[in-house]
């Protein structure tokens, strides 16, 4: 059978190794003579260390040394820039959040290092931590990704015309923590050449630069090897303290050191999605045309570092509204620094905006889908640029038809199935996608075998498969004859594997390198030299791409059943249609979209990090009490692809789809719960207690 190369639903080439357990992740590597390090974390959130008692720990056999603020090497833990992260590297006695690193135990075995760490006793001079978002000190937000944190267009404060309809509500999302299957892990080794790191990261080159700064050495003396990454979702996009702590331990002991972050420590010093509070005001004419949108956002950040959750970006960039205002501000709490989590800003902002749009639809007595169509933007509303491509109308139509939206009784609490209340809801998906410069190397040998090499990351998205498909398509060779190499700073440079940009960035570089190789082969009459032929190409986005707004779009439709007596919610059907430009691999694309939809369901119904408001300590730092959906909680979601070869966006016509699935899916579930029950929950997650309290 002749299977198409590009776009085909090909299984991932590393799939058999993954499902049989043969793939090695960072923690699976075992350099000869390696020691093991275990981080000791604080049990206070606002304190100074009074004493660290190591005596019992030092009695454990094979303990090599224990690093604390009293003896740790002096390094540069400062931020590199505004978007960098302050590291906690045992440089002083100040504690600012629960589970902050306060010591590192190094021993010959993991078990002995863990036992010794458990024996360390730390006493504190503690003060009352800041835990109240509304009472916390305010930090202004000047810019978000280089754009203003406060923005207005038109005249959002002008008096509303007579007969207009308004919605003014506040929506809240809780702190959420990344919990990829693979926790963070680093192996560090110093030698005469410099520092080598095996690290579970989304950006090997970013780790190289940061560790060079921390230790005051040239980046050329740092090599970062990033094998398979077992999930990341933004948490591994920046180097955290454990990476440098592993390198410090190796430097002190003159041995390789392996450091694996434990599951409870994943709730400590490696980032999280911040708690948000969003006030949304919508006003529309009686026909549904939006007159004004206001989106005022605040999120938690740490005492000494800043992270902005750009919630307002979703409302700013989606609907055609002449008068708009957004603002962001930070509140400093005794928590660790938040970070990017899948769909940062749009995932949280879409819950607020799409819930408000649903409320407006009910206030106007207009179908929620029709309301969105009446405010459809033909150009990007914030900057007036034409879209590089937009098939959102097609997404609405396709998903609504497959879901059976037109047969819906719009009245809340109007539909039952047995004794269950049944509700349906919808929401729009939108996520800006990006492209950065990337390098690629491609080689063909005398036998016609092709090797493509880029120092990007494989984190479960299918990069080795998809980029091999791109090269095979252009070169006209069988897919099976192309091999893809990744995950090493000795390979050509690649950008951060995040921000819905990897396919566009790395894929465009691979395509350009493959085209250059093909031209060279054509010049040689198709004959391959005895020593093969190799091309190294650097691909940078041209300024012409800046003339367009590049976004992925989609439409979510959800059905839920709610038990009227118990308040439990079950998602029973889900249909989504998505426009992500050209689809490079139908199978991996659906997998990415499904992951986003599942996470949206999780946001709506399950996830919440719980803090003790007296101590700022996390009370559910484990997977038994930090709830995420299981297979039984997720229906067989039907995900439809609307393909559009978007050559305005980049040379291979793609738009990123790794995050658009989570944007709006939580709102669709929340809107379905309202339709089922008549109860509007504006404070995620939607729990039985909240539903029954308002029933």
N, C-alpha and C positions, 0 to 999 in steps of 0.2 A: 504494500500500500504506500502511495506517495504522500507522506505527511508534510505539510507546510513547515518551513523552518521558523519564520517569525510570526508571532501571534498564536501559534499552535498551543494547545493545552498540554504542554509537555510536563512530565513529572520532574521534580528536582533531581539533578544528577547525584546529589549527596544523600538523597532520601533513603536508599537501602542501608547506607552506613549509619544514618541517624537512628532508624527504627531498630537496627540490630545492635546498637550500643557500641559501635566501633569508632565513632567520631570522638576525637579528643578535644575537650574544652580546656581552658586555661588551667583549671585545678587538676586536670588529669595528667599534666606534664610533671615529671619527676626528675629534675636535673640531679646528676650524681653529686652526693655529699650535701644535698640541700637540707637546710634547717626549716623549722616551721615557726611562724609567728602568729600569735593570737592577740587581738586588740582588747584591752580592758576599757570599758566605757563608763561614763559618769552615771551616778544615781541621783544627781542633783541637776537642776536646770538653770540656776542663777547663784553662783557661789565662787569662792576661792578655795583651792585645795589647802587644807590645814596640814594633813599628814598622809603619807603613803607608806603603809606597813608591808614590806616585802618578805619578812622573815619566814613565814610559813611557805610562801611560794618558792623561795630559794632552797627549801628542803626537798623539793620534788627532784628525783633523779633526772639527769640530762638537761636541766635548765642551763642555758649558756649565759644569758644575761637578760636584764629587764631594763627597758628604756622608760624613763619618766621625764618630767620637765627639768629634773635636777641634773640629768646626765645625757640627755639627747643631743646629738650634734646640732649646732646652730646652722640653720638653713633659712632660705628666703621663702616664707609662707605667704607673702603679700599677693594681692590680686595683680594680674598682669594688665588688666584693663577693666572698663566698666562692665563687660559681660563675663569676666572671669570670676573665679570663686576663691574666697579666702580659705586657706587650708589650716587645719588644726593639727600641728606637728610637734606637740609637746614643747613648745617654746616658752610657755609661761604657766602660771597656776590658775588662770581664769577659766571658769566654766560658764558657758552661755546657753546650753541646751541639753536636754536629756539624751544620753547615749553619745556624748562627745568623747573622743579618744582621750584617755588620761594616762595610759601606759601601754607598752607593748612587751609581751613575754616571748622570748625566743628560746626554743628547745629543740632537741634532736628528733622528737616525734610530735605529731599533732596532739595526741592524747595527753602527753605530759605537759605540753604548752597550755592546753585547755585547763588541765587540772591546776597548774600553777596560777593561771589567770584567775581562776575561781577562788584561789586562796588569798589574793591580794585584798587588803582592806584599805579603803580610802575614806578619810574623814574630811568634812567640809565646814567652812564658815559660810552658811547659806543665807541668802536673802529671799524675800518674796518674789517669785517670778511674775512676769507680765504675761497674762493669759487672755485678757479681755480685748477683743478686736476693737470695740468702740472706744475703749479708754486708752488704748496704746498710743505711744508717740507716732506722729505722722511723718512720713518721709515723702516729699513731693516726687512726682515722676515727670521728668523733662522730656525724655525720648523713649520710644519703643522701637527697637530695631532701626534706629536712625530717623524715625519719624516722630512727630510731636505726640506726647502722651495725652495732651488736651487738644481737641480739634473741633472746629465748627464750620459749617457751610450754610449759606442762606441766612435766615434770621430766626433761629429756633426759639427766641423769647418773645416773638411778636404775638399779640392777642389772637386767639383762635377765632375763626369765623363762626357765626351763629349756626347751630345745627350740627357742629362737629361732635364726634364721639371720642372719648379719651379713656385710656387705661394707664394707671399709675400703680406699680407694684414693685416690691423688693423680692429678689430671688437670691437664694444662698446655696452654695455648694461647699461641702466639707473638705478638710484635709484628706488627701488620698496618697497612698504610697505605692510606688512601683513594686511589683513582686514578680519579676521574671523567674522562670524555672531555675536558671543559673544565677546564683548570687554573684556579686563582684568578687574577683580574684586577681591577684598579681603575683608573679614570680620575678624576683630581681636578682641580677648577678653583676657584680663589678669585676673587671679584669683590666689588663693593661690597655685595652682598646677603649674602655669607658664603661658605660652602663647598658646592659641588655635587659629588657623587660618583656615578659609574656603577660599580656593584660587583656581582660575582657572589656573591650571598649568599642565605642562607635566611631572613634577617630584616632587612629594610631599616630598620625602626624601632630595632632593636638597634644597628645600625651608627651611626645618627643619634645615639643617646644616648651611645655610647662615644666617638665622634669629638668631640662637644661637650665631654665631660669631658677628653679628651686636650689639646684646644686652648683650653680655658677659655672657651668661648662658649656662648650660649644654644642649646638644641636647635632652636629655631625658625629659626636661621641655618644649619642644615645640612639640605640636601635630598639624599636618596639615591634614585637611580633603579636599579632592579634588573630589567633586561630578562630574556629567557629565560636560565635557568641550566642549563648542560649537565651535570647531575649534581652531587650534593653529598654525600648519605649521612651528614650530620652534620659534615663537614669545614668547611662554610660556614655553620654555625650560630652561630659567634661571630666577631667581627672579629679578624683576626690582624695581625701587625706590618706587613705590606705595605700595608694600607689606610692606616694613619697615615703610613707612609713616603712613599707617593704624595702624600698631602696636604702633608707637609712639603716635598717636592721642588717642588710647585706653589707653595707659599708663598714659598720661597726664590727661585725663578726668575720669579715673577709670570706664569707661563704654565700652560696646562693640561698635565698630565703623565699619560702612560699607563704603567702598570706591570703586566707579565704575569709571573706566577710560572712558572718553567720546570718541565719534568717532573722533573728531579733534585731541584729545590727543593721539590717536593711531598712529599719524604721528609724535609724539614727543619723548617720553622717553622710548619706549618699543621695540626698535630695528627696523631694516629694512634690505633689501638686498642691499648691497653697489653697487654703480656705478663701472663698470669695464672698463678697456681698455686692449685689448689683441692683441698682435702682433703674428701672426702665419706665419711660413715659412715651406712650404712643398717642397720636391724635390723627384722626382720619375724617374725611368727608363721609356723608351718608352712603355714597357709592363705594366706599372702601379705599379710595385713594389716600395714601398716607400724606399728611401735611407736615408732621414733625415727628422726629425720633430723638429721644435723649437717653443716653446710656452712661450712667455714672457708676464707676467700678472702684472697689478697693479690695486688696488682698493682703494676707499676712506675709511678712518677710522676717528675717532674723534680726537680732539686735545690731549686728555689726556688718551685715552684708545685704545686698538688695537683689530681689528678683521680681520682675513685673509679669503678672499673668495678664496678657493683653486681651481681656474679654471684649472690649469695645470694637476690636477689629472686625468681628463677625457682622455686627449691625452696620458698621461704617461702610462695608464693601459689598453689600448684598442687594438691598432694595432701592428702587427709584423713589427717593424722598427729597424734596427740595430744601428742607430745613433740618439740620442735623447737629447734634452736639454729643461729644463723648469726653470723658475725663477719667483718669486713673490716679490712685494714690495708694501708698503703702502704709501698713501699720506694723510697727516693730514689736515682735513678741519674742519670748524666750523659746524659740524653736530653731531647728537647723535651717540652713538656707534652702528655700524651695528651688525647683528647677523645672526644666521642660518635661512635660509628660504628654504622651501622645495627643496631638491636636492642641498644643498649648494655646489658650486664649479662645480659639474657636469652639473647642469642646465645651468649656464652661460658659462662654458667651452665647453659644447657640441654645443652651438650655434656657437662659433668661430671655433671649430675644424671641425664640420660637414658641416659648410658653406664652409670652406677652401677645404675640401675633394670634395665638389660639384664643386667648381671652378677648382680644379685639374682635375676632370673627364672631364669637358668641354675642358680644355686645352689639354688633351691627346686624346680626342675623344673616350673615353671609357665610357660605361654605368656606372652611379653612383653606382648601386648595384654591378656590376661586379668589380669595383675598390675596393670596400670594401671586397669582397670575395677573391680577389687576395692578400689582406693584412691581412687575417684572422689569429688571433693568436691562436695557439694550446696550448701554455702555457702562463702564465701571463708575458707579455714582460718586466715588470719592475724588477721583482724579480726571474723569471724563475720557479716559483712554478707551479705545475699542478693545473688546476681549480678543485674545488670541484665538479663542474658540469657545463657544458656549452652546450646549445642547440641553439646557435645563428644562425647557418646555417639553422636549421629547422624554426626558426622565420622568417628569410629572405624569405625562400621558401614559407612558408604558407601565409604570409602577401602579398608578391608580386603576388602570384597566385590569391588570393581573390580580390586584388586591380585591377588586369589586367595590371600590370606594363609592360609586354612584348609588349603590343599593343601601347605603347607610342611613339609618334613622338618626337625624342630627340631635335629637333631644337627649340630654344627659339622663342616665339611669333608665333608658327606655328599652334596653335589650337584655334579655335573660337567656341563659342556656341551662336548663334544669334549675338549680337553685343559685347558679352563679350569675353575677352581673357581668355583662360583656360590653367592652368599650373599644372603640377604634380611634386612632389619632395619627396625625402626620406631621412632618416637619421637613424643612429644607436642609440639605447638606451643602456646605461651601467651605473651601479651604484654599488659601493662596498657595501656589507652588512656585518653586524657585529653580534656579540653575546657577552653578558656580563653575569656575575653571577646574579642569582635571587633565591629567596626563594619562597616556596609555602606551604600552609597548606591545607590538604584535610581531610574531615570527612564524615563518613557514619553513619547514625543513625539506630536504630532498625527497622525502617520502610523502610529502603533502600533508604532514601533521602540523596543525596550527596551535600555537600557544599565545594566549592573550594575558597580559599581566598589568594589574592596577592595584595600588595599595589601598583599596577600599575594604569594606567590612562585609562579612556574611553574618547576618543576625536573624536568619530565618525567613528572609524575604525572597530568596531564590536567585541571588546575584550570580553565582557560578553558572546557572542555567541560562538566565535571560541574556547576559552579556555574551555568552558563547553563541546564543541564537542570533544576536545582532551581527557578530563577526561572520558566522556561517552564511547568513543571508547575503551579505555584501560580497563575500569572496566566492560564493557559489560552490561551497564545499559541503559535504554531509556534516550534519550537526555533531555526529559521533567523533569526528576528526578534530574537533576544537576543544582545547583544554584551557580553563581559566584559572589564573593564579591571583591570590589576594592576601590581604592581611599582614603586610610587612612594610616597614618604612624603607627597606632596601628596594622596594618596587616603586614604580612611578607614582608621583604624589596624587592624592585624591582628597576631596573635601569631606567634611563631617557627614556621616551617613545618618542624616536627620533632616527635618524641615521639608519633607516631600520633594527632595531634590536629587536623590542618588541616580534614579533611572535617567533623568534628563542630563545630569552632569557627566557621570561616568559613561552612560550609553552613548552620548554625543562624541566623547573622546574616543571610545572604542570604534564607533562608526567612521570617524574621520581617519583614524589610523588604518582601519581595514580598507577604506577607499584608497588611501595613499599606497598601501601595499598592492592593491589590485592594479593601480595604474603602473606601478613599477613592474609588475609581472607582465602586463600588456606590452610594455616597452621592450621586454625581453622575449616577446613572442610566446609568452605562456610558459617558458622553460624556467625551472627553479635552479639557481646555481648550486654547485656541489656542497658548499658550506651554508646553504639556506639563504634566506633574505629576511631582514629585520627592519622595522620602522618604529621610531619613537615619536610620538606626537603630543603636543601641548594644545589643548582646545580651550579657548576663552569665549564667553558669550559676547557677541558683537553688540554695539550700542543700539543697533536697529531693533533688537528684541525688547528694549526698554520702551518702545513706542506702544506696546501692548500690555494689557493686564492679563496675567495668566492665573487662572483659578480652576480647580476641579469642582464639580457640582454633583448634586444628587438629590434624590427624593426618598424619604423614609415613610413607610406605612406600617403601623403596628396594631395588633389586636391583643387585648388582655382579658383575662377572667379574674374577677375579684370576689372572694368569699365575703358576703355581706355580714356574716357573724364574726369571722376571725380577722378580717382585714387583709388576708394574704393575697398577693398578686402573682399571677402567672402569665407570662407572655406566651400566647398560643399560636400566633402567626406573625410573620414579618416579611415584608417585601420591600426591596430597595432597588433603585435604578441609578446608575452612576455614569457620569461623563468624565473620563480621565484622559481624553485625547486618544492617541493610538495605543492599542493594547499589545504589549510585546509578548505576553504569555497569558492566555486566558485562565489557566489553572492557578498560577501564582497570583494573578490579579484578584480573582474571586477569594482566594485565601486571605489576602490582605484586607479586602473589604469586609469579609466575615469577621475577622479579628476585631476590626473597628466597631462593627455593629454589636458584637458580644460585649465589648467594653462599654458601649453606650448603655446597654441593658444593665450592666454591672453598676455604672454610675447612677442610674435611675433608681435601682432597687436594693443595692447591697453595700457598696463600698463606703467606709467612713473610718478614719483614724480617730480614736477617742482619747482625749487628753484629760487627765485629772486637773481640774481648774485650780486646785490649791497648790499643786507642785509642778505643773507643766510636764509631768511624766506621761508617756504613752501607755495606755492600759490594755491595748490589744495588739501588741507587737508580735503577732504570730499568725499562721494561716488557719488556726482553729477558731479564732474570734474576729479576725479581719476577713469579712465575708466577701467572697467572689462567687460568681455563678458556676454551677457544675453543668454537665451535659443535660441533666434533667431540667434545668432552668432555662434552657435555650431551645427555641423551636427550630425546625428545619427551615432556616431563612432562605428565601428565594432572592438571589442577587442577580440583577440584569445589567448588562454592559451596553452602553451606547458609545460606540467607537467613533472617534473623530480624529483624523490624521492632522494634527495641529502643527503645521510647519512654521507658523508665526512664533510658536513658543520656543522651538529648538529644532535642530536638523533631523531628529528622529521622530518628531511629532507627538511626544508624550507629555502628559501632565501627571504630577505625583498623585498616587492613590493610597499611600500608606497610612494616611490620617483622615481622609475625608469621610471614611465610614463611621468614625466616632462622632463626627460633627453633626449634631441634630438628632442622632438616634435615641439618646436619652430623653430629649424633649418629646419625640414621637411617642415613647412609652408613657411619659408623664401626661401627655395630652389624652392618650387612650384611657388612662386611669381616671382622669376627670370625666370623660365621656361615660365611663362605666358607672361611676359613683356619684357624680355631682360635687365631689370634694376636690378642691384645687390645693395640691401640696406644692409649695414654692420653696421648700427647704429640703434638699436632697440629703440622704436617700429617702424614698417613699417607703415608709415602714407601716406595719399594721397599727402601731400605736398612734401614728399621726392620722391615719385614715379614720380610725374609730373615734379619736378625740373630736373630730369635726362632723362625724355622721349624725 
